[in-house]
Amino acid sequence: MSDGRKPETCGEEWEAGRGAEAPIVEALQTYADRVRFHVPAHGGRPFGPEVAALLGPALRFDQTEVGALDDLHRATGVIREAEALAARAFGARRTRFLVGGASAGVMAAVLAVRESRPNGVWLAGRDAHRSFYHALMLAGAEAILIAPEVDAYGRPDGYDWARFCAWVERIPVQGVFVTTPTYFGRHRPLEALVRCLRRRGIPLVVDQAHGGHFGLDPRLPPSAVAEGADLVVHSSHKSLGALTMAAMLHLVGDAALDDAVDGALVKLQSSSPSYLLLASLDLVQQSVRSGALPNRLRQAIDVARPLMRRLQAVRPDAVLPSDDPLRFSLLAPPGEGPALLSHFAAAGIDLELAFGDLALAIVPLGVRPEDGDRLEAAWRSFWAVRPKAHPARGAVGRRPAVPLFVPAAEERRRFALGAGRRRRQCLAEAVGRPLADALVPYPPGIPWRFPGDRLSAEDAAALAAALAAGASIHGVFPDGTVSVFEEAEG
C-alpha cells in the first residue's frame, strides 16, 4: 500500500509502499503555505522580527494533525509509512517514532512488558537511565539491580552476562533491561545474554540511546536490533542527527507486545506531537536508506580516529578510547575536571560533560577537520601550564576519575511512587529522612539514590563535595536543599 491509507480488511497487515522517500516531510511541504484556522496559534507565520529571525522557516512546518498529515497515536498514513521505512532502515520488524525522547521509549517498553507478563521480577543493570526506574515506579514493579563492572577510572564498563543468566536459572523473570553502550562508549556483545533469555521466552529491552549509529559502519559495534534484542530504544538526536527529543523505539521480537507498546505510548507521549521532530526522524530514515548518513558517519570517524591519536600524543595516558570511535574520555589531573571543561569553553569548545576528573568528548556527524584542530590546540594549551608528571593508566593508589555513584552490590527492591507531604531541608537536616525525589547526577542521568531512601551522613558529605566541585545533581535544588517526606510523629 503506497497511498498511506489504512487497511480495508480487519487485521490486514500494513506495509510501507514504494511511494515517498520521506513521507512526512513531503506531506508537510504541501501544507506549508495553506491558510490556517487551527492550532498552533502562530498560524505558520512569525509574529515579530525576533521570532522571524530565529524560527521563521520552521513555523511553516510546525503543524498539527490536519488533512493528510496523519496522527502519531493512530497512524494510518504518512507517519505509518515513515515508521515502516525506518523499520526497514534499522532492520526492525516495526518502529515507532518518539517525540518525548528515548525516555518515552524506555518507559513504554518496560510498561508494555509489565502488562503482557505480570509475573516475575525485572533484572537490570544498575547503570540504567532514570527513565527505567520511573517506569518501575509507575508499574509498582520489583527489580534485581546488578552492578556494572568498573574500570580503573571508575567508568561503568559493562557486564558479565553470566550474572544475569544465573538469576534467570533461579527465579521467575519478567524482563531484562540493559544499557549498551554505556555513557562512556563501552559495549559488550549481547549474544550470550540473548541466547539464555530466548530459551525461556524472556524479553530483552535494550536502551541503546547513545548507540543509534551502531551497525551503520564496519568500524562500529553491531546494533542491538541485529544482536537479537526484543525492544531497542535509539535516541536519534544523540547520534543520528535528528532534532533534540526525537527518538525511535524498534520492535524486533514477539509481535504480542505491539499493542501494549502502542497503549503505553498513548499514555506517555503528548497528544500534540511536534511535526518538526517527526520530520527530523523521517529524514533520518531516508538518509540511512539512501546511504547519506552512513557516508557522513564514515567521514566523522575518519576525523575522530587520527584526532584521538593526536590527543594521546600530547598525554598518552590521558585520552581513554572506547568501543565507539566517536566518543572518548579526557583525563584531567586530580580535581581538575571542571577546570578542563572551563578551559575548553574559553576556547569556544563545548564538551559533553566533566564528571569528577573526567571530561567526555562526543564527535558529531558534522565534524570538520578544522574542528579537530581546535580541540587539539586547546588540549595542548591546557597541559602546557601543568606539571609534566601524570599518573599512569590504572596506577595503584590512584583514586577513580569518576565519582562512583553506582553501588557495587546487587540489590533487590520494589519500586513505587512515593506519597506524603513534602518539605525541603538542607543536606545536614535531611540525614535520616526519606527522600521524596531521586538524586541523579546529570548527565549521565543514572540515579544515585531513589525516592524513599534515607540519606546517610556519608551521602550528605559526598553530595556536598560533588556540588562544590561543580557537579549537577538533579533532586538537589539550587539553594542546596532536597525534598523529603514528612513522617508521622511517634
C-alpha positions in Angstrom: 0.0 0.0 0.0 1.8 3.1 -1.2 -1.0 5.6 -0.7 -0.8 5.6 3.1 -4.4 4.5 3.6 -5.4 2.1 6.4 -6.1 -1.5 5.5 -9.6 -2.1 4.3 -9.8 -5.6 5.9 -9.8 -6.0 9.6 -6.5 -7.4 10.8 -4.8 -6.9 7.4 -1.0 -6.2 7.7 0.2 -2.8 6.8 3.5 -2.4 5.0 5.4 0.6 3.6 4.8 1.1 -0.1 7.2 2.4 -2.7 6.0 5.9 -2.7 7.5 8.8 -0.9 11.1 8.6 0.4 10.3 10.9 3.3 6.5 10.8 3.6 6.1 13.2 6.5 8.4 15.8 5.0 6.7 15.7 1.7 3.3 16.0 3.2 4.4 19.0 5.3 5.7 20.7 2.2 2.2 20.5 0.6 0.7 22.2 3.7 3.4 24.8 4.3 1.6 27.7 2.6 -2.1 26.9 3.3 -4.3 29.3 5.2 -4.7 28.0 8.8 -7.7 28.2 11.0 -6.4 25.7 13.6 -3.8 25.4 16.2 -0.9 26.1 16.8 -1.7 29.7 17.4 1.2 31.2 15.4 -0.6 30.0 12.2 2.6 29.3 10.5 3.7 33.0 10.5 6.2 34.8 12.7 4.7 37.4 15.0 7.8 39.7 15.4 11.2 40.3 13.9 13.0 38.2 16.7 10.7 35.3 16.1 11.1 35.6 12.3 14.9 35.7 12.6 15.1 32.6 14.8 12.1 30.5 13.9 10.6 31.9 10.7 11.2 29.0 8.3 10.4 26.4 11.0 7.0 27.8 11.7 5.7 26.9 8.3 6.3 23.3 9.1 5.1 23.4 12.7 1.8 21.7 12.2 -1.0 19.7 13.8 -3.0 16.6 12.7 -4.9 18.1 9.8 -5.8 16.5 6.5 -3.2 14.1 5.2 -0.7 14.8 7.9 -1.8 11.7 9.9 -1.9 11.2 13.7 1.0 9.7 15.6 -1.3 7.9 18.0 -3.5 6.4 15.3 -1.2 6.4 12.3 -2.7 5.2 9.1 -1.0 7.5 6.6 2.3 9.3 6.2 3.5 8.7 9.7 2.8 5.0 9.5 4.6 4.9 6.1 7.7 6.7 7.6 7.8 4.4 10.6 7.7 1.4 8.3 10.5 2.8 6.2 12.5 3.4 9.5 12.0 -0.2 10.4 13.5 -1.2 7.1 16.4 1.2 7.6 17.3 -0.3 11.0 16.4 -3.9 10.5 13.4 -3.9 12.9 10.1 -5.7 12.5 8.3 -2.4 13.4 9.4 1.1 14.5 7.6 3.7 16.5 8.6 7.4 16.4 9.1 9.1 19.7 8.7 12.8 20.5 9.4 12.5 24.2 13.0 11.4 23.8 14.4 8.0 24.4 12.9 8.3 27.9 9.4 7.8 26.4 10.6 4.7 24.6 12.3 3.2 27.6 9.2 3.7 29.8 6.8 2.4 27.1 8.9 -0.8 26.6 9.0 -1.5 30.3 5.3 -0.9 30.9 4.4 -3.0 27.8 6.4 -6.0 29.1 4.9 -5.5 32.6 1.4 -5.5 31.1 2.0 -8.6 29.0 4.0 -10.5 31.6 2.6 -9.5 35.0 4.6 -12.1 37.0 8.2 -12.2 37.9 10.9 -9.5 38.6 13.0 -7.4 36.4 16.7 -8.0 36.0 18.5 -4.7 35.2 21.9 -3.2 35.1 22.3 -0.7 37.9 23.6 1.9 35.4 20.2 2.3 33.8 18.9 5.8 33.0 16.4 7.2 35.4 13.5 6.7 32.9 13.8 3.0 33.5 13.2 3.5 37.3 10.4 5.9 36.6 8.7 3.1 34.6 9.2 0.7 37.5 7.7 3.2 39.9 4.6 3.7 37.7 4.2 -0.1 37.4 4.9 -0.8 41.0 7.4 -3.4 39.8 10.2 -5.3 41.6 13.7 -5.4 40.2 17.0 -7.0 40.9 19.7 -4.4 40.1 23.1 -5.8 39.1 26.1 -3.5 39.5 28.3 -3.0 36.4 31.9 -3.8 36.3 34.0 -0.7 36.7 37.4 0.2 35.0 40.4 1.7 36.7 38.9 5.2 36.3 35.5 4.5 37.8 33.7 4.3 34.5 30.9 1.7 34.2 32.4 -1.0 31.9 29.5 -3.3 31.1 28.6 -6.7 32.4 29.5 -10.4 32.5 26.1 -11.7 31.2 26.6 -14.9 33.1 25.5 -12.9 36.2 22.1 -12.2 34.6 21.8 -15.8 33.3 22.4 -17.2 36.8 19.4 -15.2 38.1 17.3 -16.5 35.2 18.0 -20.0 36.2 16.8 -19.4 39.8 13.8 -17.2 39.8 10.8 -16.1 37.5 11.9 -13.1 35.5 9.5 -10.7 33.9 12.0 -8.9 31.6 15.7 -7.9 31.4 16.8 -4.3 30.9 20.4 -3.4 29.9 22.1 -0.3 28.7 24.7 -0.5 25.9 26.8 1.3 25.0 27.5 2.9 28.4 27.5 6.7 28.6 31.3 6.5 28.1 31.0 4.3 25.0 31.7 0.8 26.2 29.8 -2.1 24.6 29.6 -5.8 25.5 28.3 -8.1 22.8 24.8 -9.3 23.6 24.9 -12.8 22.0 25.3 -14.8 25.2 22.6 -12.9 27.0 20.2 -13.2 24.1 20.8 -16.9 23.9 19.9 -17.7 27.5 16.9 -15.4 27.5 15.4 -16.9 24.3 15.4 -20.3 25.8 13.0 -19.1 28.4 11.0 -16.6 26.3 12.1 -13.7 28.5 12.1 -10.3 26.6 15.2 -8.2 26.4 14.8 -4.4 26.4 18.0 -2.5 25.4 18.5 1.1 26.0 20.8 2.0 23.1 20.2 5.7 23.4 23.8 6.5 22.7 24.3 3.8 20.0 21.7 4.6 17.3 24.6 4.8 14.8 25.9 1.3 15.7 25.9 -1.1 12.8 26.0 1.7 10.2 29.8 1.5 9.7 32.0 -1.6 9.9 34.2 0.1 12.5 31.3 0.3 14.9 29.8 -2.4 17.1 26.5 -4.0 15.8 23.1 -2.6 16.6 21.2 -4.3 19.4 18.5 -4.8 16.8 20.9 -7.1 14.8 22.1 -8.7 18.0 18.6 -10.0 18.8 17.1 -7.8 21.4 13.3 -7.7 21.5 12.8 -3.9 22.1 15.5 -1.4 21.3 15.5 2.4 22.0 17.6 4.8 19.9 18.0 8.4 20.9 18.1 9.6 17.3 19.1 13.1 18.2 22.1 11.9 20.1 23.9 10.1 17.3 21.8 10.2 14.1 21.2 13.9 13.5 17.5 14.2 14.4 16.3 17.2 16.4 16.5 17.1 20.2 13.8 14.9 21.8 13.4 12.9 18.7 13.9 9.1 19.2 12.8 5.7 17.9 11.6 2.5 19.6 12.3 -0.5 17.5 10.2 -3.6 18.0 12.1 -6.7 17.0 10.8 -9.7 18.8 7.4 -11.2 19.6 4.6 -9.1 18.0 2.4 -9.9 21.1 4.0 -6.8 22.7 3.0 -4.4 19.9 -0.4 -3.4 21.2 0.9 -3.0 24.7 3.7 -0.7 23.4 1.2 1.4 21.5 -1.1 1.7 24.5 1.8 2.8 26.7 3.0 5.4 24.2 -0.5 7.0 24.1 -0.3 7.5 27.9 3.3 8.8 27.9 3.6 11.0 24.8 2.0 14.3 24.1 -1.4 14.3 22.3 0.0 17.2 20.2 3.3 15.8 18.9 5.8 18.1 17.2 5.8 17.7 13.4 9.3 19.2 13.3 10.5 16.3 15.4 8.6 13.8 13.3 10.0 15.3 10.1 13.6 15.1 11.5 13.0 11.3 12.2 11.6 10.9 8.7 14.8 12.5 7.3 16.9 10.2 9.4 15.3 7.0 8.0 15.6 8.5 4.5 19.3 9.3 4.9 20.1 5.9 6.3 18.4 4.1 3.4 20.0 6.4 0.8 23.5 6.0 2.3 23.9 9.7 3.0 24.0 9.2 6.8 26.4 6.2 6.7 28.7 8.3 4.5 28.5 11.2 6.9 29.3 8.8 9.7 32.3 7.4 7.9 33.7 10.9 7.4 33.2 11.7 11.1 35.1 8.5 12.1 37.8 9.4 9.6 38.3 12.7 11.6 37.9 11.2 15.0 40.4 8.4 14.8 43.5 10.5 13.9 42.3 13.2 16.3 42.3 10.8 19.2 45.8 9.7 18.3 47.0 13.3 18.2 45.4 14.0 21.6 47.1 10.9 23.0 50.4 12.1 21.7 50.1 15.1 24.0 49.4 13.0 27.1 49.5 9.2 26.3 47.6 8.1 29.4 45.1 11.0 29.5 42.9 10.0 26.5 40.8 6.9 27.0 39.3 5.4 23.9 36.0 3.5 23.9 34.2 1.0 21.6 32.7 3.9 19.9 35.3 5.8 17.9 33.2 9.0 18.1 33.4 9.0 21.9 36.5 9.3 24.1 37.3 10.4 27.6 39.8 13.1 28.5 41.5 12.6 31.9 42.4 15.7 33.9 44.8 15.9 36.9 43.1 15.0 40.2 40.4 17.6 41.0 40.7 19.5 37.7 37.9 18.0 35.6 35.8 21.2 35.9 38.9 23.3 35.1 39.4 21.3 31.9 35.8 21.9 30.9 36.2 25.6 31.6 39.4 25.8 29.6 37.7 24.3 26.5 34.7 26.6 27.0 37.0 29.6 27.0 38.5 28.4 23.7 35.0 28.3 22.2 34.7 24.5 22.5 31.9 22.7 24.4 32.3 19.1 25.6 29.6 16.7 26.7 30.4 16.9 30.4 33.0 16.8 33.1 32.3 14.3 35.9 35.0 14.1 38.5 38.4 14.2 36.8 37.0 13.0 33.5 35.6 15.0 30.6 33.7 13.3 27.8 34.1 14.4 24.1 31.5 13.2 21.6 32.4 13.8 17.9 29.3 15.0 16.0 28.4 13.8 12.5 29.1 17.2 11.0 32.6 17.5 12.5 35.2 19.2 10.2 39.0 18.6 10.3 39.5 22.2 11.5 37.2 21.4 14.5 39.6 18.7 15.5 42.5 21.1 15.1 40.9 23.5 17.6 40.2 20.7 20.1 43.9 19.6 19.8 45.2 23.1 20.3 43.0 23.6 23.4 44.2 20.3 24.8 47.8 21.2 24.2 47.4 24.6 25.9 45.7 23.0 28.9 48.7 20.8 29.6 51.3 23.4 28.7 50.9 25.1 32.0 50.7 21.9 34.1 53.4 19.5 35.5 54.8 17.0 33.1 54.2 14.1 35.5 50.9 12.4 35.1 49.6 9.2 36.8 49.9 6.2 34.5 46.7 4.5 33.4 45.4 2.2 36.2 48.2 3.3 38.6 48.0 1.7 42.0 46.5 4.1 44.6 45.1 6.5 42.0 41.6 7.5 43.0 38.8 6.9 40.4 38.5 9.8 38.0 34.7 9.3 38.1 32.9 9.5 41.5 31.5 6.1 41.8 27.8 6.9 42.4 26.7 3.4 41.2 26.6 0.9 44.2 28.9 -2.1 43.8 26.5 -4.7 45.3 23.4 -6.4 43.8 20.1 -5.1 45.2 16.6 -6.4 45.1 13.9 -3.8 45.7 10.3 -2.9 44.9 9.7 0.5 43.2 6.6 2.6 43.8 5.6 6.2 43.6 6.2 8.0 46.9 3.4 9.5 49.0 3.2 12.1 51.7 3.7 15.8 52.5 7.0 17.1 51.2 9.3 19.7 52.7 12.7 21.0 51.7 15.6 20.6 54.0 19.3 21.3 53.7 21.5 18.3 53.4 22.6 18.2 57.0 19.0 18.3 58.3 17.8 15.7 55.7 20.1 13.0 57.1 18.0 10.0 58.2 14.8 11.2 56.4 13.1 9.5 53.4 13.9 11.3 50.1 10.9 12.5 48.0 12.9 12.6 44.8 15.7 10.6 43.3 19.2 12.1 43.4 20.6 11.9 39.9 24.0 13.2 38.7 23.1 14.7 35.3 24.5 13.8 32.9 24.6 10.9 32.7 21.2 10.5 34.4 21.8 7.4 36.5 20.1 7.6 39.9 22.4 7.5 42.9 19.6 7.4 45.5 15.9 6.6 45.0 12.7 8.1 46.5 12.2 6.6 49.9 15.9 6.1 50.5 17.1 7.6 53.7 20.1 10.0 53.4 23.1 9.0 55.4 25.7 11.4 56.8 28.2 9.9 54.3 25.7 10.5 51.5 25.3 14.1 52.5 29.0 14.6 52.7 29.5 13.1 49.2 26.8 15.2 47.7 28.2 18.4 49.2 31.7 17.5 47.8 30.3 16.8 44.4 28.3 20.0 44.3 31.3 22.0 45.5 33.3 20.5 42.6 30.6 21.8 40.1 28.5 18.6 39.6 24.9 18.9 38.6 22.7 16.7 40.8 19.0 16.6 39.9 17.0 16.3 43.0 19.1 18.9 44.8 17.7 22.4 44.5 19.9 25.4 43.6 19.8 26.6 47.3 21.3 23.2 48.3 18.1 21.7 49.8 16.4 18.4 48.9 12.8 17.3 49.2 12.0 14.8 51.9 8.7 13.2 53.1 7.4 14.2 56.5 6.9 11.3 58.9 4.3 11.0 61.5 5.5 11.6 65.0 5.8 8.6 67.2 
